[in-house]
Amino acid sequence: MDTTVVAELTGNIATVGYGLAAIGPAIGVGIVVGKTIESVARQPELQGRLQTLMFLGIAFTEALAFIGIATYFIFTN
């Protein structure tokens, strides 16, 4: 008695990949903002410079999310 079970997986794994790729930037933005709040609490006179650096850090971190979504659209054809 030979029983062979074949499971078929249909769909696109890129959707799951983008979901996982969005986790990294979310954690990164949380860390950047949290550390900026800590820094401003320690030295309030540097708030302007720290805020500028925070926004720059957020932009670079969010670039990872944009790369992830671009990859999703490229590979879904």
N, CA, C and O atoms as CSV, one atom per row, in Angstrom:
chain,resi,resn,atom,element,x,y,z
A,1,MET,N,N,0.841,-1.159,0.000
A,1,MET,CA,C,0.000,0.000,0.000
A,1,MET,C,C,0.900,1.240,0.000
A,1,MET,O,O,1.547,1.555,0.999
A,2,ASP,N,N,0.926,1.929,-1.135
A,2,ASP,CA,C,1.766,3.116,-1.299
A,2,ASP,C,C,0.878,4.351,-1.323
A,2,ASP,O,O,0.114,4.562,-2.264
A,3,THR,N,N,0.989,5.169,-0.268
A,3,THR,CA,C,0.191,6.387,-0.178
A,3,THR,C,C,1.137,7.576,-0.220
A,3,THR,O,O,1.993,7.736,0.650
A,4,THR,N,N,0.975,8.396,-1.227
A,4,THR,CA,C,1.800,9.580,-1.374
A,4,THR,C,C,0.934,10.814,-1.183
A,4,THR,O,O,-0.092,10.978,-1.843
A,5,VAL,N,N,1.353,11.659,-0.289
A,5,VAL,CA,C,0.619,12.889,-0.025
A,5,VAL,C,C,1.446,14.056,-0.564
A,5,VAL,O,O,2.594,14.263,-0.171
A,6,VAL,N,N,0.840,14.798,-1.460
A,6,VAL,CA,C,1.505,15.945,-2.054
A,6,VAL,C,C,0.730,17.193,-1.643
A,6,VAL,O,O,-0.472,17.297,-1.885
A,7,ALA,N,N,1.417,18.119,-1.030
A,7,ALA,CA,C,0.777,19.373,-0.618
A,7,ALA,C,C,1.176,20.462,-1.605
A,7,ALA,O,O,2.354,20.650,-1.910
A,8,GLU,N,N,0.180,21.165,-2.090
A,8,GLU,CA,C,0.446,22.268,-3.005
A,8,GLU,C,C,0.304,23.581,-2.272
A,8,GLU,O,O,-0.640,23.795,-1.511
A,9,LEU,N,N,1.243,24.439,-2.513
A,9,LEU,CA,C,1.210,25.764,-1.918
A,9,LEU,C,C,1.011,26.761,-3.050
A,9,LEU,O,O,1.854,26.892,-3.938
A,10,THR,N,N,-0.107,27.452,-3.003
A,10,THR,CA,C,-0.369,28.445,-4.041
A,10,THR,C,C,-0.350,29.826,-3.411
A,10,THR,O,O,-0.600,29.976,-2.215
A,11,GLY,N,N,-0.058,30.811,-4.200
A,11,GLY,CA,C,0.013,32.176,-3.708
A,11,GLY,C,C,1.412,32.727,-3.884
A,11,GLY,O,O,2.247,32.169,-4.596
A,12,ASN,N,N,1.630,33.801,-3.234
A,12,ASN,CA,C,2.913,34.478,-3.388
A,12,ASN,C,C,3.561,34.686,-2.023
A,12,ASN,O,O,2.968,35.297,-1.134
A,13,ILE,N,N,4.751,34.188,-1.866
A,13,ILE,CA,C,5.466,34.299,-0.602
A,13,ILE,C,C,5.975,35.722,-0.367
A,13,ILE,O,O,6.370,36.057,0.750
A,14,ALA,N,N,5.970,36.557,-1.399
A,14,ALA,CA,C,6.436,37.938,-1.263
A,14,ALA,C,C,5.565,38.721,-0.285
A,14,ALA,O,O,6.049,39.643,0.372
A,15,THR,N,N,4.292,38.364,-0.182
A,15,THR,CA,C,3.407,39.036,0.761
A,15,THR,C,C,3.889,38.809,2.188
A,15,THR,O,O,3.928,39.738,2.995
A,16,VAL,N,N,4.247,37.593,2.486
A,16,VAL,CA,C,4.765,37.276,3.815
A,16,VAL,C,C,6.107,37.972,4.020
A,16,VAL,O,O,6.392,38.469,5.110
A,17,GLY,N,N,6.918,38.006,2.990
A,17,GLY,CA,C,8.223,38.654,3.080
A,17,GLY,C,C,8.096,40.134,3.394
A,17,GLY,O,O,8.864,40.666,4.195
A,18,TYR,N,N,7.134,40.805,2.771
A,18,TYR,CA,C,6.967,42.224,3.070
A,18,TYR,C,C,6.481,42.420,4.496
A,18,TYR,O,O,6.913,43.354,5.172
A,19,GLY,N,N,5.606,41.569,4.955
A,19,GLY,CA,C,5.142,41.664,6.336
A,19,GLY,C,C,6.290,41.534,7.319
A,19,GLY,O,O,6.362,42.266,8.306
A,20,LEU,N,N,7.183,40.603,7.044
A,20,LEU,CA,C,8.353,40.436,7.909
A,20,LEU,C,C,9.325,41.599,7.756
A,20,LEU,O,O,9.981,41.997,8.719
A,21,ALA,N,N,9.416,42.138,6.552
A,21,ALA,CA,C,10.340,43.257,6.312
A,21,ALA,C,C,9.868,44.529,7.007
A,21,ALA,O,O,10.682,45.410,7.284
A,22,ALA,N,N,8.586,44.644,7.291
A,22,ALA,CA,C,8.071,45.841,7.954
A,22,ALA,C,C,8.355,45.835,9.451
A,22,ALA,O,O,8.291,46.882,10.096
A,23,ILE,N,N,8.667,44.671,10.008
A,23,ILE,CA,C,8.928,44.589,11.445
A,23,ILE,C,C,10.234,45.309,11.804
A,23,ILE,O,O,10.294,46.025,12.804
A,24,GLY,N,N,11.263,45.120,10.999
A,24,GLY,CA,C,12.564,45.725,11.282
A,24,GLY,C,C,12.523,47.243,11.365
A,24,GLY,O,O,12.981,47.809,12.358
A,25,PRO,N,N,11.987,47.922,10.350
A,25,PRO,CA,C,11.904,49.381,10.434
A,25,PRO,C,C,11.039,49.869,11.590
A,25,PRO,O,O,11.329,50.912,12.176
A,26,ALA,N,N,9.993,49.140,11.927
A,26,ALA,CA,C,9.147,49.551,13.047
A,26,ALA,C,C,9.936,49.522,14.353
A,26,ALA,O,O,9.842,50.442,15.165
A,27,ILE,N,N,10.703,48.471,14.545
A,27,ILE,CA,C,11.542,48.387,15.747
A,27,ILE,C,C,12.615,49.473,15.713
A,27,ILE,O,O,12.895,50.105,16.732
A,28,GLY,N,N,13.213,49.690,14.546
A,28,GLY,CA,C,14.254,50.706,14.411
A,28,GLY,C,C,13.753,52.106,14.721
A,28,GLY,O,O,14.435,52.865,15.409
A,29,VAL,N,N,12.576,52.460,14.229
A,29,VAL,CA,C,12.008,53.786,14.492
A,29,VAL,C,C,11.709,53.932,15.978
A,29,VAL,O,O,11.938,54.993,16.559
A,30,GLY,N,N,11.206,52.882,16.587
A,30,GLY,CA,C,10.936,52.934,18.025
A,30,GLY,C,C,12.198,53.182,18.833
A,30,GLY,O,O,12.191,53.960,19.787
A,31,ILE,N,N,13.267,52.526,18.451
A,31,ILE,CA,C,14.539,52.722,19.162
A,31,ILE,C,C,15.068,54.135,18.949
A,31,ILE,O,O,15.513,54.778,19.900
A,32,VAL,N,N,15.025,54.626,17.712
A,32,VAL,CA,C,15.539,55.974,17.410
A,32,VAL,C,C,14.758,57.031,18.188
A,32,VAL,O,O,15.354,57.926,18.787
A,33,VAL,N,N,13.443,56.935,18.183
A,33,VAL,CA,C,12.627,57.930,18.884
A,33,VAL,C,C,12.834,57.825,20.395
A,33,VAL,O,O,12.935,58.841,21.083
A,34,GLY,N,N,12.895,56.611,20.900
A,34,GLY,CA,C,13.113,56.432,22.335
A,34,GLY,C,C,14.436,57.003,22.810
A,34,GLY,O,O,14.501,57.652,23.854
A,35,LYS,N,N,15.475,56.765,22.054
A,35,LYS,CA,C,16.790,57.290,22.433
A,35,LYS,C,C,16.826,58.819,22.325
A,35,LYS,O,O,17.509,59.483,23.104
A,36,THR,N,N,16.091,59.371,21.359
A,36,THR,CA,C,16.041,60.834,21.248
A,36,THR,C,C,15.323,61.430,22.444
A,36,THR,O,O,15.747,62.459,22.970
A,37,ILE,N,N,14.244,60.799,22.882
A,37,ILE,CA,C,13.530,61.293,24.067
A,37,ILE,C,C,14.430,61.232,25.295
A,37,ILE,O,O,14.448,62.161,26.102
A,38,GLU,N,N,15.175,60.142,25.436
A,38,GLU,CA,C,16.136,60.036,26.542
A,38,GLU,C,C,17.166,61.166,26.483
A,38,GLU,O,O,17.478,61.789,27.497
A,39,SER,N,N,17.684,61.418,25.288
A,39,SER,CA,C,18.724,62.439,25.132
A,39,SER,C,C,18.199,63.833,25.444
A,39,SER,O,O,18.893,64.628,26.077
A,40,VAL,N,N,16.988,64.134,25.008
A,40,VAL,CA,C,16.401,65.451,25.275
A,40,VAL,C,C,16.123,65.600,26.767
A,40,VAL,O,O,16.255,66.693,27.319
A,41,ALA,N,N,15.738,64.503,27.423
A,41,ALA,CA,C,15.504,64.575,28.866
A,41,ALA,C,C,16.806,64.860,29.612
A,41,ALA,O,O,16.797,65.530,30.645
A,42,ARG,N,N,17.923,64.355,29.093
A,42,ARG,CA,C,19.213,64.584,29.752
A,42,ARG,C,C,19.792,65.961,29.441
A,42,ARG,O,O,20.374,66.609,30.311
A,43,GLN,N,N,19.626,66.406,28.180
A,43,GLN,CA,C,20.172,67.712,27.783
A,43,GLN,C,C,19.145,68.460,26.935
A,43,GLN,O,O,19.201,68.416,25.706
A,44,PRO,N,N,18.218,69.138,27.582
A,44,PRO,CA,C,17.142,69.832,26.841
A,44,PRO,C,C,17.648,70.903,25.878
A,44,PRO,O,O,16.973,71.221,24.899
A,45,GLU,N,N,18.825,71.458,26.143
A,45,GLU,CA,C,19.326,72.532,25.273
A,45,GLU,C,C,19.710,72.018,23.886
A,45,GLU,O,O,19.866,72.819,22.964
A,46,LEU,N,N,19.865,70.719,23.718
A,46,LEU,CA,C,20.214,70.140,22.415
A,46,LEU,C,C,19.005,69.618,21.650
A,46,LEU,O,O,19.164,68.869,20.686
A,47,GLN,N,N,17.813,69.997,22.060
A,47,GLN,CA,C,16.606,69.445,21.456
A,47,GLN,C,C,16.554,69.647,19.939
A,47,GLN,O,O,16.199,68.724,19.206
A,48,GLY,N,N,16.902,70.835,19.470
A,48,GLY,CA,C,16.835,71.116,18.031
A,48,GLY,C,C,17.746,70.210,17.212
A,48,GLY,O,O,17.329,69.655,16.196
A,49,ARG,N,N,18.975,70.064,17.653
A,49,ARG,CA,C,19.934,69.206,16.934
A,49,ARG,C,C,19.522,67.743,17.005
A,49,ARG,O,O,19.612,67.010,16.020
A,50,LEU,N,N,19.066,67.326,18.192
A,50,LEU,CA,C,18.670,65.925,18.358
A,50,LEU,C,C,17.432,65.597,17.526
A,50,LEU,O,O,17.318,64.504,16.971
A,51,GLN,N,N,16.512,66.549,17.447
A,51,GLN,CA,C,15.301,66.319,16.654
A,51,GLN,C,C,15.650,66.172,15.175
A,51,GLN,O,O,15.089,65.324,14.481
A,52,THR,N,N,16.571,66.993,14.702
A,52,THR,CA,C,17.005,66.886,13.311
A,52,THR,C,C,17.647,65.527,13.044
A,52,THR,O,O,17.351,64.877,12.041
A,53,LEU,N,N,18.521,65.109,13.942
A,53,LEU,CA,C,19.160,63.803,13.786
A,53,LEU,C,C,18.146,62.663,13.882
A,53,LEU,O,O,18.281,61.648,13.199
A,54,MET,N,N,17.127,62.836,14.735
A,54,MET,CA,C,16.088,61.816,14.852
A,54,MET,C,C,15.353,61.654,13.526
A,54,MET,O,O,15.143,60.533,13.061
A,55,PHE,N,N,14.962,62.774,12.918
A,55,PHE,CA,C,14.234,62.681,11.656
A,55,PHE,C,C,15.099,62.071,10.551
A,55,PHE,O,O,14.598,61.335,9.701
A,56,LEU,N,N,16.372,62.375,10.568
A,56,LEU,CA,C,17.290,61.770,9.601
A,56,LEU,C,C,17.379,60.260,9.829
A,56,LEU,O,O,17.345,59.482,8.876
A,57,GLY,N,N,17.493,59.855,11.079
A,57,GLY,CA,C,17.530,58.429,11.406
A,57,GLY,C,C,16.248,57.719,11.025
A,57,GLY,O,O,16.288,56.593,10.528
A,58,ILE,N,N,15.108,58.361,11.251
A,58,ILE,CA,C,13.827,57.766,10.864
A,58,ILE,C,C,13.751,57.611,9.348
A,58,ILE,O,O,13.255,56.601,8.849
A,59,ALA,N,N,14.239,58.605,8.622
A,59,ALA,CA,C,14.198,58.524,7.154
A,59,ALA,C,C,15.025,57.355,6.640
A,59,ALA,O,O,14.585,56.619,5.757
A,60,PHE,N,N,16.224,57.182,7.192
A,60,PHE,CA,C,17.058,56.053,6.759
A,60,PHE,C,C,16.440,54.717,7.156
A,60,PHE,O,O,16.522,53.743,6.407
A,61,THR,N,N,15.832,54.672,8.316
A,61,THR,CA,C,15.205,53.428,8.775
A,61,THR,C,C,13.980,53.095,7.920
A,61,THR,O,O,13.765,51.936,7.566
A,62,GLU,N,N,13.190,54.097,7.593
A,62,GLU,CA,C,12.002,53.859,6.765
A,62,GLU,C,C,12.372,53.505,5.333
A,62,GLU,O,O,11.566,52.906,4.620
A,63,ALA,N,N,13.573,53.865,4.899
A,63,ALA,CA,C,14.012,53.473,3.560
A,63,ALA,C,C,14.015,51.951,3.437
A,63,ALA,O,O,13.766,51.417,2.356
A,64,LEU,N,N,14.292,51.254,4.529
A,64,LEU,CA,C,14.250,49.796,4.509
A,64,LEU,C,C,12.845,49.288,4.208
A,64,LEU,O,O,12.679,48.310,3.480
A,65,ALA,N,N,11.835,49.952,4.767
A,65,ALA,CA,C,10.455,49.549,4.496
A,65,ALA,C,C,10.098,49.802,3.029
A,65,ALA,O,O,9.405,48.998,2.406
A,66,PHE,N,N,10.572,50.913,2.488
A,66,PHE,CA,C,10.293,51.206,1.079
A,66,PHE,C,C,10.976,50.197,0.161
A,66,PHE,O,O,10.414,49.812,-0.865
A,67,ILE,N,N,12.168,49.772,0.518
A,67,ILE,CA,C,12.841,48.734,-0.259
A,67,ILE,C,C,12.050,47.438,-0.193
A,67,ILE,O,O,11.919,46.734,-1.194
A,68,GLY,N,N,11.521,47.122,0.984
A,68,GLY,CA,C,10.714,45.912,1.143
A,68,GLY,C,C,9.454,45.937,0.296
A,68,GLY,O,O,9.112,44.935,-0.332
A,69,ILE,N,N,8.763,47.062,0.270
A,69,ILE,CA,C,7.533,47.126,-0.527
A,69,ILE,C,C,7.845,47.156,-2.023
A,69,ILE,O,O,7.079,46.620,-2.823
A,70,ALA,N,N,8.955,47.774,-2.406
A,70,ALA,CA,C,9.351,47.763,-3.814
A,70,ALA,C,C,9.689,46.346,-4.255
A,70,ALA,O,O,9.342,45.938,-5.363
A,71,THR,N,N,10.358,45.602,-3.401
A,71,THR,CA,C,10.680,44.208,-3.705
A,71,THR,C,C,9.406,43.387,-3.868
A,71,THR,O,O,9.321,42.531,-4.749
A,72,TYR,N,N,8.420,43.651,-3.020
A,72,TYR,CA,C,7.130,42.960,-3.132
A,72,TYR,C,C,6.516,43.193,-4.508
A,72,TYR,O,O,6.073,42.244,-5.154
A,73,PHE,N,N,6.485,44.453,-4.964
A,73,PHE,CA,C,5.859,44.741,-6.246
A,73,PHE,C,C,6.688,44.212,-7.424
A,73,PHE,O,O,6.129,43.866,-8.465
A,74,ILE,N,N,7.990,44.148,-7.268
A,74,ILE,CA,C,8.834,43.644,-8.350
A,74,ILE,C,C,8.623,42.144,-8.563
A,74,ILE,O,O,8.546,41.673,-9.698
A,75,PHE,N,N,8.531,41.398,-7.453
A,75,PHE,CA,C,8.476,39.939,-7.556
A,75,PHE,C,C,7.065,39.367,-7.603
A,75,PHE,O,O,6.922,38.145,-7.610
A,76,THR,N,N,6.017,40.184,-7.636
A,76,THR,CA,C,4.656,39.645,-7.673
A,76,THR,C,C,4.159,39.418,-9.101
A,76,THR,O,O,3.002,39.038,-9.281
A,77,ASN,N,N,4.956,39.626,-10.076
A,77,ASN,CA,C,4.502,39.411,-11.461
A,77,ASN,C,C,4.389,37.957,-11.750
A,77,ASN,O,O,4.022,37.575,-12.862
